Amino acid sequence: QSALTQPPSASGSPGQSVTISCTGTSSDVGGYNYVSWYQQHPGKAPKVMIYEVSKRPSGVPDRFSGSKSGNTASLTVSGLQAEDEADYYCNSYAGSNNFVFGTGTKVTVL
Amino acid sequence: QVQLQESGPGLVKPSETLSLTCTVSGASMSTYYWCWIRQPPGKGLEWIGYVDYSGRTNQNPSLKSRVTISTDTSKKQFSLKVNSVTAADTAVYYCARGDFVRFLFDYWGQGTLVTVSS
């Protein structure tokens, strides 16, 4: 299975929105509504921000939202804050109890 | 609260076997899936595989022939072995809890760097 494709970088000013894409195939992103997104600050373990395409775990701000169309999922961070600067990874169920991560996107708050 | 902690050697010689253990506290090992995920320096995350409380496992097809994952529920631990390692196996290795109802990894260890070098 190949890694899901994400843009290497994205940026926005405080208060603005940034959207990150995650492109897979019909065997992973397009085939299941089991896309999750993880935020990773330098030197830290990843933290889940979105699961099942658009659901937020308890404690995650509603500034984070997710969606999916076909083989591409997206994460939108609205009202950007300094602490949102991090690496973001998508993950998708790929069938047969396998999972695949995205290539990662570095979000910079200008 | 749920906590996971990786342990094991930080340096492994090429062609040898990498062995790590993850100790779980604050949660029962039943119901969930116990996963290994790695991240080479400066690169992205790679799912390695999981073991459930009964010992059933699954591994990333690209690593399957070299990876063994097992569990010792009496000690609340699960383990990873990767044999015939090369420099490409140098990475931060994370253990994580997999919730396969919501299909997410909700609790992670802090990660441990394993370097493959002679």
Boltz contact constraints between the chains, C-beta under 6 A:
constraints:
  - contact:
      token1: [A, 34]
      token2: [B, 103]
      max_distance: 6.0
  - contact:
      token1: [A, 36]
      token2: [B, 104]
      max_distance: 6.0
  - contact:
      token1: [A, 45]
      token2: [B, 94]
      max_distance: 6.0
  - contact:
      token1: [A, 45]
      token2: [B, 108]
      max_distance: 6.0
  - contact:
      token1: [A, 45]
      token2: [B, 110]
      max_distance: 6.0
  - contact:
      token1: [A, 45]
      token2: [B, 111]
      max_distance: 6.0
  - contact:
      token1: [A, 48]
      token2: [B, 104]
      max_distance: 6.0
  - contact:
      token1: [A, 48]
      token2: [B, 106]
      max_distance: 6.0
  - contact:
      token1: [A, 51]
      token2: [B, 102]
      max_distance: 6.0
  - contact:
      token1: [A, 51]
      token2: [B, 104]
      max_distance: 6.0
  - contact:
      token1: [A, 89]
      token2: [B, 45]
      max_distance: 6.0
  - contact:
      token1: [A, 93]
      token2: [B, 103]
      max_distance: 6.0
  - contact:
      token1: [A, 97]
      token2: [B, 58]
      max_distance: 6.0
  - contact:
      token1: [A, 99]
      token2: [B, 47]
      max_distance: 6.0
  - contact:
      token1: [A, 101]
      token2: [B, 45]
      max_distance: 6.0
  - contact:
      token1: [A, 103]
      token2: [B, 44]
      max_distance: 6.0
  - contact:
      token1: [A, 104]
      token2: [B, 44]
      max_distance: 6.0
